[in-house]
């Protein structure tokens, strides 16, 4: 092999290494113009992987038309690599009882290194007065 071939192979190798290391830059308004109804959080961490790949930064709530509870959870990947996380919302009535609904299913998301994502959900019934968000390492991909 000549020097030129070695140089080309080196560049190709470095390009392939960089493919798996994608990161995300985000720009947003320094002083938001909206009013936020933030929810106090209580975290119970049993899966360090999910915590690192989807750290909960903030929870906001609002009321959607029809008096349905609407939730938006901001999560951020603080790991050095992209990851896949499974999540689901469970809905609770005013007595704290789980409302069984077909919409409380596990969903999968990919979150890139340093990326912030919003997990949005609307309660399936106006009887839902609270929620629980579950996050775990993806088993689906």
C-alpha positions as CSV (number, residue, x, y, z in Angstrom):
1,X,0.0,0.0,0.0
2,X,1.2,3.5,-0.8
3,X,1.0,6.5,1.4
4,X,-2.0,7.9,-0.4
5,X,-4.0,4.7,0.1
6,X,-3.1,4.7,3.8
7,X,-4.2,8.4,4.1
8,X,-7.6,7.6,2.4
9,X,-8.2,4.6,4.7
10,X,-7.4,6.7,7.8
11,X,-9.9,9.4,6.8
12,X,-12.6,6.8,6.1
13,X,-11.9,5.1,9.4
14,X,-12.2,8.4,11.3
15,X,-15.4,9.2,9.4
16,X,-17.0,5.9,10.5
17,X,-16.1,6.5,14.1
18,X,-17.8,9.9,14.1
19,X,-21.1,8.5,12.8
20,X,-22.1,7.0,16.2
21,X,-21.1,10.1,18.1
22,X,-23.9,12.5,17.0
23,X,-24.8,15.4,19.3
24,X,-27.5,18.0,19.3
25,X,-27.2,21.8,19.7
26,X,-30.3,23.7,20.9
27,X,-31.1,27.4,20.9
28,X,-34.0,28.9,22.7
29,X,-35.3,32.2,24.1
30,X,-33.4,33.2,27.2
31,X,-36.5,34.7,28.8
32,X,-39.5,32.7,27.7
33,X,-42.7,34.7,27.0
34,X,-45.1,32.0,28.4
35,X,-46.3,31.3,31.9
36,X,-45.6,27.8,33.0
37,X,-47.5,25.6,35.5
38,X,-44.6,23.5,36.8
39,X,-45.2,20.3,38.7
40,X,-43.0,19.4,41.7
41,X,-41.2,16.2,41.0
42,X,-40.4,13.1,43.0
43,X,-38.0,10.7,41.4
44,X,-37.6,7.1,42.3
45,X,-34.5,5.8,40.4
46,X,-34.1,2.1,40.0
47,X,-32.6,2.2,36.6
48,X,-29.4,4.3,36.3
49,X,-29.3,3.8,32.5
50,X,-32.8,5.5,32.1
51,X,-31.7,8.3,34.5
52,X,-28.6,9.0,32.5
53,X,-30.3,8.8,29.1
54,X,-33.5,10.6,30.1
55,X,-32.9,12.9,33.1
56,X,-36.2,14.7,33.9
57,X,-35.6,18.4,33.8
58,X,-39.1,19.8,34.1
59,X,-42.7,18.9,34.2
60,X,-45.4,21.2,32.9
61,X,-49.2,20.8,33.0
62,X,-52.1,22.5,31.4
63,X,-55.8,21.8,30.8
64,X,-56.8,20.7,27.3
65,X,-60.3,21.4,25.9
66,X,-62.9,19.2,27.6
67,X,-61.1,19.5,31.0
68,X,-58.5,16.9,30.1
69,X,-55.2,17.0,32.0
70,X,-52.3,17.7,29.6
71,X,-48.7,16.9,30.6
72,X,-45.3,17.8,29.0
73,X,-42.1,16.4,30.5
74,X,-38.7,17.7,29.4
75,X,-36.0,15.0,29.5
76,X,-32.3,15.3,28.6
77,X,-29.7,12.8,27.6
78,X,-26.6,13.5,29.8
79,X,-24.8,10.4,28.6
80,X,-21.9,10.5,26.1
81,X,-23.9,8.4,23.6
82,X,-27.4,8.3,22.1
83,X,-29.8,5.9,23.8
84,X,-33.2,4.3,23.5
85,X,-35.7,4.8,26.3
86,X,-39.1,3.3,26.9
87,X,-41.7,5.4,28.7
88,X,-45.4,5.4,29.6
89,X,-47.8,7.6,31.4
90,X,-50.2,6.2,34.0
91,X,-53.2,8.2,34.9
92,X,-54.7,8.5,38.4
93,X,-58.1,9.6,39.5
94,X,-58.8,12.0,42.4
95,X,-58.3,9.2,45.0
96,X,-55.0,8.2,43.5
97,X,-56.3,5.1,41.8
98,X,-54.9,4.0,38.5
99,X,-57.3,4.5,35.6
100,X,-56.9,1.5,33.3
101,X,-56.8,2.7,29.7
102,X,-55.5,1.3,26.4
103,X,-53.4,4.6,26.0
104,X,-51.2,3.7,28.9
105,X,-48.8,1.7,26.8
106,X,-45.0,1.7,26.6
107,X,-43.5,3.9,23.8
108,X,-39.9,4.0,22.6
109,X,-37.9,7.0,21.8
110,X,-34.3,7.6,20.8
111,X,-32.5,10.5,22.4
112,X,-29.2,11.8,21.1
113,X,-26.2,12.8,23.2
114,X,-27.0,16.1,24.9
115,X,-30.5,16.3,23.3
116,X,-33.5,17.5,25.2
117,X,-36.9,16.1,24.2
118,X,-40.5,16.7,25.4
119,X,-42.8,13.8,26.2
120,X,-46.3,14.9,25.7
121,X,-49.5,13.2,26.9
122,X,-53.2,14.1,27.4
123,X,-55.2,12.1,29.9
124,X,-57.7,9.7,28.3
125,X,-60.6,11.0,30.5
126,X,-61.5,14.1,32.5
127,X,-61.5,11.9,35.6
128,X,-57.7,11.8,35.5
129,X,-56.4,14.3,38.0
130,X,-52.8,13.2,38.3
131,X,-50.2,11.0,36.5
132,X,-47.1,8.9,36.9
133,X,-44.3,8.7,34.3
134,X,-42.3,5.6,34.0
135,X,-38.9,5.5,32.2
136,X,-36.7,2.4,31.6
137,X,-34.0,1.1,29.3
138,X,-35.6,0.2,26.0
139,X,-36.4,-3.5,25.5
140,X,-37.7,-2.9,22.0
141,X,-34.7,-1.7,20.1
